[in-house]
Amino acid sequence: SHWGIPLGRYVHQIRSRHDFVNQKWDRVTQLNRLGFIWDLSEYTFQKTLLALQCYAKNEEKNSGFITLNSKDRSGVIKPLRIPSNFVVPRGDDGAEENGWPKGLWGFPLGAKCTAIRQKELYIKNRPERQAQLVKIGFYKMGNSALGWLEVVHAAAIYSQLHDRTLDVPFKFVVPERPQISFDDIDPTMDKLLKEQQSNSFHEWPWPEQLWGLPLGQRLKDLRLKGSYLSGKDGEKRRSQLNALGFEWNPKRGRRRSVATPQ
């Protein structure tokens, strides 16, 4: 009988000290055929990396935008924001149809992401792993910090478009680039005018990663609730907003809607 065998301890000894297998290649072959994991850290990291890639692809499919390895005009990869309680759905939840391999079902991706950010799980003293994560849009900073980066990025563009003034209507949402193709350009139009219209289309000021961001509401919450302004970065963020011409006490009453310059 094998009852009571401390299998976990033996496996740890095999991995860490090569007990039972040192110079015994037939045993190594036997374990390999059983699918033995020699480097548990690398195995789990690669599993986490695969789950992040699947998450990014699902985000792309659900939003209609390119997210995996997608960059805005500044060269910054669109960040992945995974809820801390996210668990990969199982087969009965439509996992296969949503692109989740069976080997990932039930994987606590949100908890893994939190551990990576807070405890440097898998990435401590491993810059090559950090680079792999950044390449697909996973940044070490938490979702709250990522949210602030989105807000200040959009605020900087808005300020630039409005003469260094940041007085955003609370209903303002970052607009998507208008859908246009070269077929929409009048074929009788002068060549120079065609080029100008095409350039105007490609120089849309709002990067894709910010489309749909409710900037007005976020800044309203910042004024009324102090969102993003607590903690050690609060004063630094206030200074950033001041430099952009932020209106801390905007005038009340109806105001004319603000359109993005074409």
Secondary structure, DSSP 8 states (H G I E B T S, - for coil): --TT--HHHHHHHHHHH-TTTTT-HHHHHHHHHTT--S-HHHHHHHHHHHHHHHHHHHHHHHHSS--TT-B-TTS-B------TT-----GGGTTTTTT--GGGTT--HHHHHHHHHHH-TTTTT-HHHHHHHHHTT--SS-HHHHHHHHHHHHHHHHHHHTTT-B---TT----------GGGS-TTS-HHHHHHHHHHHHT-SS-GGGTT--HHHHHHHHHHH-TT-SSTTHHHHHHHHHHTTB-SS---S---------
